[in-house]
Amino acid sequence: MPRKVITLGIADDMMLDQALIEYNIKAIKNTQILFRSGNGYELLHKLNHFKPDILIIDMYMPLMNGWETIHELNKMGYAGNIICTTAGYEFNLIDRLKQLGVKGFARKHTNHMTKAVKEVSEGLTYYHNEFALYKGDLHKPLETEKVEISGKEIDIINMLANGKSSK
């Protein structure tokens, strides 16, 4: 029996990012991109015409960002799955997304997006988070070592800061 086609919608304000996400998704068998939109308002409007299994939503778009879009989707009872993406990072991002019912997170421009789509389409979750590997407090300054700088080195640094050559 043929496998069900997984349908997707993409919301990202950058057309290049939309195209890269679509390119990566097309590498997965039995997937179909139903639409691309540039912000949350467009995405919500397109849901009047399309019912994708998975939405891929950029967190930082103009007009209606990913956070606002997810809240609206939850209010309207969207039954599909959501995978979020962003080029940036903020503290507790993954935890906040999980609390909102988001099933996946993958950074932009990585092969983790295809992994996220595969996992989420099979009813699992996928949260790629390279920051989880860091065991310390991200807000605590790193311990530093004092370095002695000579007067000559300070002169060179000042000259470079003023646009002069070190030669």
VENBEL-V168003 format. One record per pair of residues at least 6 apart in sequence whose C-alpha atoms are under 8 Angstrom apart, sorted by sequence separation. I is the first residue (numbers start at 1). GAP is how many residues later the second one is. D is the distance in whole Angstrom. If there is no record, write none. Layout:
I,GAP,D + I,GAP,D
This chain:
12,6,6 + 25,6,7 + 26,6,7 + 37,6,6 + 59,6,6 + 60,6,6 + 106,6,6 + 107,6,7 + 119,6,6 + 120,6,7 + 159,6,7 + 160,6,7 + 11,7,7 + 36,7,8 + 58,7,8 + 59,7,4 + 106,7,5 + 119,7,6 + 159,7,7 + 10,8,7 + 58,8,6 + 59,8,6 + 105,8,8 + 57,9,6 + 116,9,7 + 106,10,7 + 116,10,5 + 156,10,7 + 22,11,7 + 35,11,8 + 94,11,7 + 105,11,7 + 115,11,8 + 116,11,7 + 104,12,6 + 104,13,8 + 34,16,7 + 104,16,7 + 112,16,7 + 103,17,6 + 18,18,7 + 34,18,7 + 66,18,8 + 84,18,7 + 82,19,8 + 83,19,6 + 82,20,5 + 83,20,6 + 84,20,6 + 85,20,6 + 86,20,8 + 87,20,6 + 106,20,8 + 40,21,8 + 81,21,7 + 82,21,6 + 83,21,4 + 84,21,5 + 85,21,5 + 86,21,6 + 87,21,5 + 103,21,8 + 104,21,6 + 105,21,6 + 106,21,6 + 107,21,7 + 39,22,6 + 41,22,7 + 81,22,6 + 82,22,7 + 83,22,5 + 84,22,7 + 85,22,5 + 86,22,6 + 103,22,5 + 104,22,5 + 105,22,5 + 106,22,5 + 8,23,7 + 10,23,8 + 15,23,8 + 38,23,7 + 39,23,6 + 40,23,7 + 41,23,6 + 83,23,7 + 85,23,6 + 103,23,7 + 104,23,5 + 105,23,6 + 106,23,8 + 6,24,6 + 7,24,6 + 8,24,6 + 9,24,6 + 12,24,8 + 13,24,7 + 14,24,7 + 39,24,7 + 40,24,5 + 103,24,8 + 104,24,8 + 105,24,8 + 5,25,5 + 6,25,5 + 7,25,5 + 8,25,5 + 9,25,6 + 10,25,6 + 11,25,6 + 12,25,6 + 13,25,4 + 39,25,6 + 40,25,6 + 44,25,8 + 55,25,7 + 57,25,7 + 59,25,7 + 4,26,7 + 5,26,5 + 6,26,6 + 7,26,6 + 8,26,6 + 9,26,5 + 10,26,5 + 11,26,5 + 12,26,5 + 13,26,6 + 39,26,7 + 40,26,7 + 54,26,6 + 55,26,6 + 56,26,6 + 57,26,6 + 58,26,6 + 59,26,6 + 60,26,7 + 74,26,8 + 3,27,7 + 5,27,7 + 7,27,6 + 8,27,7 + 9,27,6 + 10,27,6 + 11,27,6 + 12,27,6 + 53,27,5 + 54,27,5 + 55,27,5 + 56,27,5 + 57,27,5 + 58,27,5 + 59,27,6 + 9,28,8 + 11,28,6 + 40,28,8 + 41,28,8 + 52,28,7 + 53,28,6 + 54,28,6 + 55,28,6 + 56,28,6 + 57,28,6 + 58,28,5 + 11,29,7 + 40,29,5 + 44,29,8 + 51,29,8 + 54,29,7 + 56,29,7 + 71,29,8 + 70,30,7 + 11,32,6 + 10,33,8 + 83,33,7 + 94,33,7 + 9,34,8 + 83,34,8 + 94,35,8 + 81,39,7 + 9,43,6 + 7,44,8 + 8,44,5 + 11,44,8 + 7,45,5 + 8,45,6 + 9,45,7 + 10,45,6 + 11,45,6 + 12,45,6 + 13,45,8 + 6,46,8 + 7,46,5 + 8,46,5 + 9,46,5 + 10,46,5 + 11,46,5 + 12,46,5 + 6,47,6 + 7,47,6 + 8,47,6 + 9,47,6 + 10,47,6 + 11,47,6 + 6,48,8 + 8,48,7 + 13,48,5 + 12,49,6 + 13,49,7 + 54,63,8 + 54,67,8 + 53,68,8 + 28,86,7 + 21,87,8 + 24,87,8 + 21,88,7 + 25,88,8 + 20,89,7 + 24,89,7 + 25,89,6 + 24,90,6 + 28,90,8 + 17,91,8 + 17,92,8 + 21,92,8 + 25,92,8 + 6,115,7
